[in-house]
Amino acid sequence: MNERRIGWLKMLLEEARSLNKYDVGVTSERLARKLGVDPSSILKLNSNENLFVPLDFLRSLLKEVVDEVDPRFYPRDERVELEEALAKHLNVDHDQIVLGSGSDQIIELIVHAFLRRGDIVLSIAPTFAIYERATRTGGARYVPVPLREDFSLDVERMLRSVEIERARVLFICSPNNPTANQFPREAVREIVEGFNGLVVLDETYADFARYSTIDLTEEYENLIVLRTFSKVFGIAGLRLGYAVSSVDISSILRERFQMPYAVSSIALRMGIKLLRNVDFIKGRIETLREERAILIRRLKEIDGVQPFSSETNFVLMNLSSVSSDEAYRRLLNRGIIVRNIGRVLNLENCIRVTVAPRPMMERFIKSLRGIIETCV
Ligand SMILES: Cc1ncc(COP(=O)(O)O)c(C=O)c1O
C-alpha cells in the first residue's frame, strides 16, 4: 500500500475506533468451556431475556412456522399481516407501526433518519447504552441529564437544559434500564409537550409495568414509542421489535429509511402466532410479576444487599459489603452471569439480574448469599 493510502486508512479506522465498545458480556458456551461444565448448567441472567415463556411452547410454534414459510421469497404478506395484528392488539392504526429487527435496529433507524453530524440528542442517565452509541455512531452529540437520586425523572432540569432548544431527539426509557422504574405518565406528557423535537420513548419493558403511553402517539406528533417481542414474548433470538408513532413519522421511517426486508419471514410469522397466543403470554407475565416480588423480598433478607423495586423483568441491587466487580467475578466462577453495572448515580456497587423462574432464582440467591458471607 502506498503511504497516502495507509495514512487515510489509519485515520478512518481511528475515527471509528473512538466509539465506545458495547459489551454484551461473556457467552454461556465460553463460560461453560472455561469452567469445564455443561453449557446447560450456566445461568444466564445478564440480558433480561424472558425464561418464563416455555421453550416447548416456542419451539412448537416455530415448527409450525418452518412448515408454512417459503424462504425462497422475500417477506411481504407476513409483514402486512403482522402490522395489522399488532394494530389490533395495540388499538392503533396499522400505518402507525414500523417493524424492525429488534428495537435496537429501530433506534439506529431513527438516528439515521433524523440526525445529522453535530446535532444534539438529549437523554437521561443512567439508561440504556445503545442510545449513546447510536447517537455517536451517527456523528451527533449525546447529552445525558441525570435522574434524581431516587431514580425519578427531573422534568424541570431536562426542559431547562441549555441544549433543549437545539436538541433534535430526546430518548427516554420507561421503565428505565437499569433502574427498573417506570416514570409517571404525566412526567412523560410534560416532556413531550415541552420539547420541540422528537421524543423517543423506549417501552421495551412496559408489559411488566403498569401502563403504556402508546395511546399518546395519537395526541402528539413528536412521539415515537418503541416496543419489542424480545422480552415479553420471549423471542430475543429472533429479533423482532417495532415503533409506534404518528402516521407521518412512521411512513417516513418505513418508506424512506427502513430496508424493505429488514425482518425475516420467520420472525414475522412468529410474531403473528404469538399475538394469537397473547392470553397465554399474559399468564406468564403474571407469574413473572409474582416471582419478581418474591425475589426482591428474599434479596432484602440478605445483609449488604439493597434491591430496588422493579417494573421490569430484572432487578437492580446495590451491594455494600462486596464490590460489584468481585461479586460479578465470583458469580461467574459459579456459572452465573449477571450484569455488572457498577456505579448508578451515588450508589457505588450495583449489579442487575434477570428475573427467572424460581429454581434459577434460588440458585442465584444462594450463591450471592454465599459470596457475601465469605467476603465480610
Ligand atoms: C431499554 C432497552 N431497549 C431496547 C432493547 C433492545 O431490545 P431488542 O431485543 O428489541 O433489540 C433492550 C434490550 O435489552 C433494552 O433494555
The ligand as an SDF file (V2000), in Angstrom:
LIG
                    3D

 16 16  0  0  0  0  0  0  0  0999 V2000
  -34.1780   -0.4270   27.1610 C   0  0  0  0  0  0  0  0  0  0  0  0
  -33.9390   -1.3720   26.0480 C   0  0  0  0  0  0  0  0  0  0  0  0
  -34.2740   -1.0160   24.7990 N   0  0  0  0  0  0  0  0  0  0  0  0
  -34.0840   -1.8400   23.7660 C   0  0  0  0  0  0  0  0  0  0  0  0
  -33.5180   -3.0890   23.9500 C   0  0  0  0  0  0  0  0  0  0  0  0
  -33.2720   -3.9370   22.7530 C   0  0  0  0  0  0  0  0  0  0  0  0
  -34.3130   -4.7850   22.5140 O   0  0  0  0  0  0  0  0  0  0  0  0
  -34.3860   -5.6380   21.1740 P   0  0  0  0  0  0  0  0  0  0  0  0
  -34.0580   -7.0260   21.5550 O   0  0  0  0  0  0  0  0  0  0  0  0
  -35.7760   -5.4610   20.6890 O   0  0  0  0  0  0  0  0  0  0  0  0
  -33.3850   -5.0570   20.2080 O   0  0  0  0  0  0  0  0  0  0  0  0
  -33.1370   -3.5020   25.2230 C   0  0  0  0  0  0  0  0  0  0  0  0
  -32.5130   -4.8050   25.4210 C   0  0  0  0  0  0  0  0  0  0  0  0
  -32.0530   -5.1820   26.4460 O   0  0  0  0  0  0  0  0  0  0  0  0
  -33.3490   -2.6170   26.2970 C   0  0  0  0  0  0  0  0  0  0  0  0
  -33.0110   -2.9420   27.5440 O   0  0  0  0  0  0  0  0  0  0  0  0
  1  2  1  0
  2  3  1  0
  2 15  2  0
  3  4  2  0
  4  5  1  0
  5  6  1  0
  5 12  2  0
  6  7  1  0
  7  8  1  0
  8  9  2  0
  8 10  1  0
  8 11  1  0
 12 13  1  0
 12 15  1  0
 13 14  2  0
 15 16  1  0
M  END
$$$$
